[in-house]
Amino acid sequence: MHAAVTMLTLAFVFSVPWESAVTVGQIGTLARVMGMAAAGGWILLALVRRSCQRPPPFFLASAVFVLWNCLSYFWSLGKDETLMQIQTYVQLLVMSWIVYDLAADERDYRRFLMAYVIGCYVVVVDTILNFLRGEFAVEPGRYVGANVNAVEMVVILSLGIPIAWFLALNSPRDSLHNKVGLVLHLGYIPLAVFASFLTGSRTALFTLLPGIVYLFSSMRLMAWRTKFILGMLVIGSIYAVSTQIPGVTMSRLMTIGESVADRDLGGRVDLWERSIELIREYPLLGVGSGAFKDYTVYGSVVHNTFLSVFCELGLIGFAIYMAMLAILGREGFRQSRCGQHRSLAMLAIWALGSLSLTWELTKVTWLTFTFVLLATEWLAAPAERLSGKQLRGDGDESE
């Protein structure tokens, strides 16, 4: 039964990067359907096992954060929005726990990472096909895939780069299946960079950097010949695909300095200023989870995760959220060098993307947090690494 539930959860992780592409009637996105199926299967599995592992500190802090969202209903200035947001937070917390619980060993962990990368391929391929067909989004020179928002898309794909590189370096190569996986993981990097630039999103200029830095920093311990070959392959392939980016797209990417100087940033500055005004009015408790939309003309979100949390949940909620991130950072530093650099690159990508996105309430965010936690369990530094049983509290440490 564990294998069947794991497969359902892998299907869910695979669908997360392109969740906006397919909807199922009145239920919602395909990812939502997959998540419901995985949750139902996990509940049955938990009943059969009649046991539950001890949650790590991150999940305890997350539970407190979700509880604070629930309490904000009592002072919320937009109670309908708060109720909807509370429901989503509960679902995300459960989803994160299910993935964490089902990664029973390092092999399962790698399978979850691989499912995410393959899901990103769906977005990459659809973006490139739209580019070849000349089907731009919003304005000429901007292409997206799987109906994903352009800025969100570059963060989603950027997160896949350190994951794909990690899998390429650490996966076994003793079979045809694993060798095909190696090609897919290495091929993902230039294709993800290409697709990200095709969006014309200036965010890509920043979110791609941590993954690329991780890529080259991880080569330090390689033999010079391997280092040279891999480096030239990566640089050459990225350069080759970048030459295919349309001039109008490159022109938009190069307007980042002008956009900052004009305090424009796609209209985000006005939203940030409005959120700061609300923080000054309601500093301690905030306006209530999800209630910021009631204070903008078009029902917009803040487009900054940190300001969004502070504005809606006040200083107390913001402190809890930052505690969650601090725990993740600590977990990242506890990992072996290979896991540490990968996890910190992912957190850096997420943080950079969150400066222009309201992402505290997305599946990708909570999946990223879960991947970092699992890296601590299965890629811990030698001095801190315990067996899976010990870490999960499933057995006597003296065994």
C-alpha positions in Angstrom: 0.0 0.0 0.0 2.9 2.3 0.8 4.1 1.9 -2.8 0.7 2.8 -4.3 0.3 5.9 -2.1 3.9 7.0 -3.0 3.1 6.7 -6.7 0.0 8.9 -6.2 2.1 11.5 -4.4 4.8 11.3 -7.1 2.1 12.0 -9.7 1.0 15.0 -7.6 4.6 16.4 -7.4 5.0 15.9 -11.1 1.8 17.9 -11.7 2.8 20.9 -9.5 4.9 22.9 -11.9 2.2 22.9 -14.6 -0.8 22.8 -12.3 -2.5 25.7 -14.1 -2.6 23.9 -17.4 -5.4 21.4 -16.8 -8.6 21.8 -14.8 -11.0 19.0 -13.9 -14.6 20.3 -14.0 -15.6 22.2 -10.8 -13.0 20.5 -8.7 -10.1 22.6 -9.8 -6.7 21.9 -11.2 -5.4 18.4 -12.0 -2.7 19.0 -9.3 -5.6 19.5 -6.8 -7.2 16.2 -7.9 -3.9 14.4 -7.5 -3.3 15.9 -4.1 -6.8 14.9 -2.9 -6.1 11.3 -4.1 -2.7 11.2 -2.5 -4.1 12.6 0.8 -6.9 10.0 0.8 -4.5 7.2 0.2 -2.1 8.5 2.9 -4.9 8.6 5.5 -5.7 5.0 4.8 -2.0 4.1 5.0 -1.8 5.9 8.4 -4.8 4.0 9.7 -3.2 0.7 8.7 0.2 1.6 10.2 -1.4 2.9 13.4 1.7 5.1 14.0 3.0 8.5 13.1 6.6 9.7 13.2 7.6 12.6 15.3 7.4 15.9 13.4 10.6 17.9 13.1 10.7 21.5 14.4 9.8 23.0 11.0 6.4 21.3 11.1 5.7 22.5 14.6 6.5 26.1 13.6 4.3 25.6 10.5 1.4 24.4 12.6 1.7 27.5 14.8 1.8 29.6 11.6 -1.4 28.0 10.3 -3.0 28.3 13.7 -2.2 32.1 13.7 -3.9 32.3 10.3 -6.9 30.7 11.8 -7.0 33.1 14.7 -6.7 36.1 12.4 -10.3 35.4 11.3 -11.5 37.0 14.5 -10.0 40.4 13.6 -9.9 40.0 9.9 -11.2 42.9 7.7 -12.1 40.4 5.0 -13.5 37.3 6.6 -14.5 35.5 3.4 -11.0 35.7 2.0 -9.6 34.7 5.3 -11.7 31.5 5.4 -10.5 30.6 1.9 -6.9 31.2 2.8 -7.1 29.2 6.0 -8.4 26.2 4.0 -5.5 26.5 1.6 -2.9 26.7 4.3 -4.2 23.6 6.0 -4.1 21.7 2.7 -0.5 22.9 2.0 0.6 21.8 5.4 -0.9 18.4 5.0 0.6 18.1 1.5 4.0 19.0 2.8 3.8 16.4 5.7 2.6 13.6 3.3 5.6 14.1 1.0 7.9 14.2 4.0 6.4 11.1 5.5 6.5 9.0 2.3 10.1 9.7 1.6 11.1 6.6 3.5 14.7 6.4 2.2 17.1 8.3 0.0 15.9 6.5 -3.1 12.3 7.8 -2.5 13.7 11.3 -1.9 15.5 11.2 -5.3 12.3 10.0 -6.9 10.4 13.0 -5.6 13.1 15.4 -6.9 13.0 13.7 -10.3 9.2 14.0 -10.4 9.6 17.7 -10.0 12.2 18.1 -12.7 10.1 16.0 -15.2 7.1 18.2 -14.3 9.2 21.3 -15.1 10.0 19.7 -18.5 6.3 20.0 -19.3 6.5 23.7 -18.8 9.7 24.0 -20.7 8.6 22.0 -23.7 5.2 23.9 -24.0 7.0 27.2 -23.8 9.4 26.3 -26.6 6.5 25.0 -28.7 4.6 28.3 -28.2 7.8 30.2 -29.2 8.2 28.1 -32.4 4.5 28.7 -33.2 4.8 32.4 -32.5 2.1 32.2 -29.8 3.2 34.9 -27.3 1.6 35.8 -24.0 0.4 39.2 -22.9 2.7 41.1 -25.4 5.0 40.2 -28.3 8.2 38.6 -27.3 6.9 37.0 -24.2 6.3 33.3 -24.2 5.1 31.0 -21.4 4.0 27.4 -21.2 1.3 25.4 -19.4 -0.7 28.6 -18.7 1.7 29.5 -15.9 2.3 33.2 -15.0 5.6 34.4 -16.5 7.3 35.4 -13.2 6.1 32.3 -11.4 7.3 30.2 -14.3 10.9 31.5 -14.1 11.1 30.8 -10.4 9.6 27.3 -10.9 12.1 26.5 -13.6 15.0 28.1 -11.6 14.3 25.8 -8.7 14.6 22.8 -11.0 18.2 23.7 -12.0 20.0 22.9 -8.7 17.7 19.8 -8.3 18.6 18.6 -11.9 22.3 19.2 -11.3 22.2 17.4 -8.0 20.5 14.4 -9.5 23.0 14.4 -12.5 25.9 14.3 -10.1 24.6 11.8 -7.6 22.4 9.4 -9.3 23.7 5.9 -10.2 24.7 5.2 -13.8 24.7 1.4 -13.9 21.7 0.9 -16.2 20.2 2.4 -19.4 17.4 3.8 -17.4 19.8 5.8 -15.2 21.8 6.9 -18.2 18.7 8.3 -19.8 18.0 10.1 -16.5 21.5 11.6 -16.6 20.9 13.0 -20.1 17.5 14.4 -19.0 18.9 16.1 -15.9 21.9 17.6 -17.8 19.7 18.7 -20.7 17.2 20.4 -18.4 19.6 23.1 -17.4 20.2 24.9 -20.8 16.5 24.3 -21.8 15.3 25.8 -18.5 17.5 28.9 -19.0 16.2 29.3 -22.5 12.6 28.9 -21.5 13.1 31.4 -18.7 14.5 34.0 -21.0 11.7 33.5 -23.4 9.3 34.7 -20.8 10.8 38.2 -21.0 10.6 38.3 -17.2 13.4 40.4 -15.7 13.1 38.3 -12.6 14.9 35.5 -14.5 18.1 37.6 -14.4 18.2 37.1 -10.7 16.5 33.8 -9.9 18.7 31.9 -12.3 21.9 33.0 -10.6 21.9 30.9 -7.4 21.4 27.7 -9.4 24.3 28.6 -11.8 26.5 29.5 -8.9 25.7 26.2 -7.2 26.4 24.4 -10.5 30.0 25.8 -10.8 30.8 25.7 -7.0 30.0 21.9 -7.0 32.7 21.3 -9.5 35.5 22.3 -7.1 36.3 18.7 -6.1 36.1 17.2 -9.6 39.2 16.3 -11.6 40.3 19.1 -13.9 39.4 17.2 -17.0 35.9 16.4 -15.8 35.5 20.0 -14.6 36.6 21.4 -18.0 34.4 19.1 -20.0 31.3 19.7 -17.9 31.9 23.4 -17.7 32.3 23.8 -21.4 29.2 21.7 -22.1 27.1 23.8 -19.7 28.5 27.2 -20.9 28.3 26.1 -24.6 24.8 24.8 -24.4 23.5 27.9 -22.5 25.2 30.2 -25.0 23.8 28.2 -28.0 20.2 28.4 -26.8 20.5 32.1 -25.7 21.4 33.1 -29.3 17.9 32.0 -30.3 16.1 34.4 -28.0 14.2 37.1 -30.0 15.6 40.6 -30.0 12.4 42.1 -28.6 12.6 39.7 -25.7 16.2 40.6 -24.9 15.3 44.3 -25.2 12.7 43.8 -22.5 15.1 41.9 -20.2 17.6 44.7 -20.5 15.1 47.3 -19.2 15.5 46.2 -15.6 17.7 49.2 -14.7 15.2 51.6 -16.3 12.3 49.9 -14.5 14.0 50.3 -11.1 14.9 53.9 -11.8 11.3 54.7 -12.7 10.0 52.9 -9.6 7.7 50.9 -11.8 8.5 47.2 -11.6 5.3 46.3 -13.3 3.1 48.3 -10.9 4.4 46.5 -7.8 5.8 49.6 -6.1 2.3 51.0 -5.6 1.2 47.7 -4.1 4.2 47.6 -1.8 3.5 51.2 -0.6 -0.1 50.3 0.1 0.9 47.3 2.1 3.3 49.4 4.2 0.5 51.8 4.9 -1.6 48.9 6.2 1.3 47.6 8.3 1.5 51.1 10.0 -2.2 51.0 10.7 -2.3 47.4 11.9 1.2 46.6 13.0 0.7 43.9 15.6 -2.1 41.7 14.2 -2.4 42.7 10.6 -5.6 43.0 8.5 -6.2 39.3 8.5 -5.1 36.4 6.4 -6.0 37.1 2.7 -7.6 40.4 3.5 -5.2 42.6 1.6 -7.2 42.1 -1.6 -10.0 44.1 -0.1 -7.8 47.2 -0.1 -6.8 47.3 -3.7 -8.8 48.5 -6.7 -8.4 45.2 -8.7 -8.2 42.8 -5.7 -4.5 42.4 -6.3 -2.0 40.6 -4.0 1.0 42.4 -2.5 3.5 40.8 -5.0 6.0 40.4 -2.2 5.8 37.4 0.2 7.4 39.0 3.2 5.3 42.2 3.0 2.2 40.1 2.4 2.7 38.0 5.5 3.6 41.1 7.6 0.6 43.1 6.3 -2.0 40.3 6.7 -0.7 38.7 9.9 1.1 41.5 11.7 4.4 41.4 13.5 3.4 38.2 15.4 2.6 36.3 12.2 5.7 37.6 10.4 7.9 36.5 13.3 6.5 33.0 13.2 7.0 32.9 9.4 10.6 34.1 9.7 11.2 31.5 12.4 10.1 28.8 9.9 12.6 30.2 7.4 15.3 30.3 10.1 14.7 26.6 10.9 15.0 25.8 7.2 18.3 27.7 6.9 19.6 25.9 10.0 18.6 22.6 8.4 20.4 23.5 5.2 23.7 24.1 7.1 23.4 20.7 8.8 23.6 18.9 5.5 26.6 17.4 3.8 28.4 19.8 1.5 26.6 18.5 -1.6 23.2 18.8 0.0 24.0 22.0 1.7 24.9 24.0 -1.4 21.9 22.6 -3.2 19.4 23.4 -0.4 20.8 26.9 0.1 20.6 27.6 -3.6 17.0 26.6 -3.6 16.2 28.8 -0.6 18.0 31.7 -2.3 16.0 31.2 -5.5 12.8 31.1 -3.6 13.7 34.2 -1.6 14.6 36.2 -4.7 11.4 35.1 -6.4 9.3 35.9 -3.3 10.5 39.5 -3.5 8.1 40.0 -6.5 5.6 37.3 -5.8 3.0 36.5 -3.1 4.2 32.9 -2.8 3.5 32.0 0.8 0.4 30.2 -0.4 1.6 28.1 -3.3 2.4 24.4 -3.6 5.8 25.1 -5.1 6.8 27.0 -1.9 5.8 24.3 0.5 7.3 21.6 -1.7 10.6 23.5 -1.8 10.6 23.7 2.0 9.9 19.9 2.2 12.7 19.1 -0.2 15.1 21.1 2.0 13.9 19.2 5.1 14.3 15.8 3.4 17.8 16.7 2.4 18.7 17.1 6.0 17.4 13.7 6.7 19.0 11.9 3.8 22.0 14.1 3.0 23.0 15.1 6.6 26.7 15.8 7.4 28.5 12.6 8.5 28.8 13.8 12.1 25.0 14.3 12.4 23.7 11.6 10.1 21.6 8.9 11.8 19.7 6.0 10.3 16.2 6.6 8.9 14.7 4.8 11.9 16.5 7.0 14.4 15.6 10.3 12.6 12.0 9.3 12.3 11.7 7.9 15.8 10.6 4.5 14.5 13.0 2.4 16.6 15.3 2.3 19.5 18.5 4.3 18.9 20.5 1.5 20.5 19.7 -0.9 17.7 
